[in-house]
Structure formats: structure tokens, C-alpha cells
Amino acid sequence: MSNKIIKIALLDMYNGEPNQGMRCIIDVVNRFSPVVSFKIFDVRVKCELPDINKFDIYISTGGPGNPLIGDGNWDVKYYEFIDSLNKWNNENAIKKHVLFICHSFQMACLHFGLATVTKRNDTSFGVMTIHKTKEGLVDPLFEGLADPFYAIDSRDYQVIQPKLSIFAKKGAKIISLEKIRDHIQYERAIMAVRFTDYFVGTQFHPEADPISFVSHLRNKDAKEKIRAMKGKRKFRNMLEDLLDDDKIYRTNETLIPNFLRIAINDLMKTKKMLSN
Ligand SMILES: NC(=O)CC[C@H](N)C(=O)O
């Protein structure tokens, strides 16, 4: 493995299915290539998980299917792995920073007992507005993003019914929420959680770039499905949103870079302190 100072593990949760997420995450991580190197772990197909002694930063991706169900093997190991990172952070000065995206975010919320995960009535797919909570307004993950900001959402499941007493007990915070939906009976889903100072997760896809979205829509069936779901006008508006500098481009250029910058600064500081 390379000698670059900071080592990143990418936990591929895509179960071998074609996706845009990995390419986008690698693209963002490569913007930090002077100081970081990365390695990919195929969690669901090969049950691969990194050795926590060897990596500083972890990005756990989105993925297909029901987040409540694993195969009894990779999911058990994955949860044990999260526990071992948490334990590490409680016992060591040099911290492990983790970003959980979409499927991984849902699994982390379940694992920490913070909320309920249910299937939505319909798929959520497209450019969405994401609303910061009061705590989200001051969270460094969102620095440089407006309120609301825009992100790509792609999911059938939702994290709802937060158990606020468990949030309080663990010091976790809801930092963003879904837009207010048309029908009043729907609760707004949780779109991002700060689990600890070092673990944070988003329901949406902060790695997505406009090209990845358009590539997805080159599949005719996918395109027709989304167009039928949204109606022609909303579909066209969504395509226009992709071109705006301050929407998907802004989120792609801001959120994961914030996460990485915060983690790298913290690691450099503590590693230097300990070597003095
Ligand atoms: N893009 C994703 O990671 C989707 C997460 C989950 N499989 C869902 O459908 O809600």
C-alpha cells in the first residue's frame, strides 16, 4: 500500500450491482490525492472489511435492497465493524472518521437504535431540496451549503420516527430533513445525522454529480419510469436543476470535501501532537 499520509477505506455496499456511486466517490477522494490513498472493500459480495489499524477514514456507500435485511454474514460483520470503530474512538486519541451514505446511513441509524426504517409508498429519485435543522445550520459538514441545499436522492426506504431520548443519550443530532411533502400525513424523513464527532451520515447522495445522474437516465427503462413518476414538467425542471452551479455541483464540491478536510485536519493535528 502507498505511503501517503492518510489512508481511506471505501466500503462498497453495492452488492455487485452497477452503480454511479463508486465512480463519484473515487472522483471526490482523488481531489485529495496528494495526501490520501484509498482501497475498496466489497462488503456485501465478498464480506470484505478493512483492518481498522490500517485505515484512518472510512466512506461507506449506498446500495440496493432492504436495509433491514442482510444475509446473516456480511451484515453481522458490518455491524461488528462499526462497533469496533466506535470503541476505538472511545479509547484512542487518533480518531477514525466515518461517512455513511444512503443504504449505510439507514443501517447505521438502525444499528444505533435512533429511528425506524420503513419502505416508502413510492420511490424517491431525483434532485431534492434538503433542509438543515437548527443543529445542521452550525454543523461543519454543511459549511458552504445554503439552506435549503440540493442533493440527489435515490431510495425506496426512509428513516423516520426518531427516538429522541436515544439521540439525547448518545449525543447524536438530526442535521437535515426532507422537504415538506404535499400530503400532510407523511412525516418528513431524516436526511442526515451526526452520530458522534467522528461519525456522520446522509440519506441522500453527496457524491453524485450531474454526469452520474444523466448516465443513469441513459437507461431507457429508468428514464421512462422516472418521467412517468414525475410527469413531464417536473422531469424537465429536474434536468434543468442539474445544470445550476449552486445545486448538485455545489453539493458535490462541498459536502464530502468538508468531511475529508475536517477528518484530515484532525488526523494531522493529533498525529503530529503524538509524534512530538
Ligand atoms: N441508494 C441507496 O443507497 C438506497 C438505499 C436503500 N436500498 C433504499 O432503497 O432506500
The ligand as an SDF file (V2000), in Angstrom:
LIG
                    3D

 10  9  0  0  0  0  0  0  0  0999 V2000
  -29.2740    4.4820   -2.9210 N   0  0  0  0  0  0  0  0  0  0  0  0
  -29.3640    3.7780   -1.8310 C   0  0  0  0  0  0  0  0  0  0  0  0
  -28.3800    3.5310   -1.1410 O   0  0  0  0  0  0  0  0  0  0  0  0
  -30.7280    3.2400   -1.4880 C   0  0  0  0  0  0  0  0  0  0  0  0
  -30.8090    2.7320   -0.0790 C   0  0  0  0  0  0  0  0  0  0  0  0
  -31.8790    1.6830    0.1180 C   0  0  0  0  0  0  0  0  0  0  0  0
  -31.5420    0.4780   -0.5900 N   0  0  0  0  0  0  0  0  0  0  0  0
  -33.2270    2.2370   -0.3040 C   0  0  0  0  0  0  0  0  0  0  0  0
  -33.7600    1.8490   -1.3100 O   0  0  0  0  0  0  0  0  0  0  0  0
  -33.7650    3.0690    0.3820 O   0  0  0  0  0  0  0  0  0  0  0  0
  1  2  1  0
  2  3  2  0
  2  4  1  0
  4  5  1  0
  5  6  1  0
  6  7  1  0
  6  8  1  0
  8  9  2  0
  8 10  1  0
M  END
$$$$
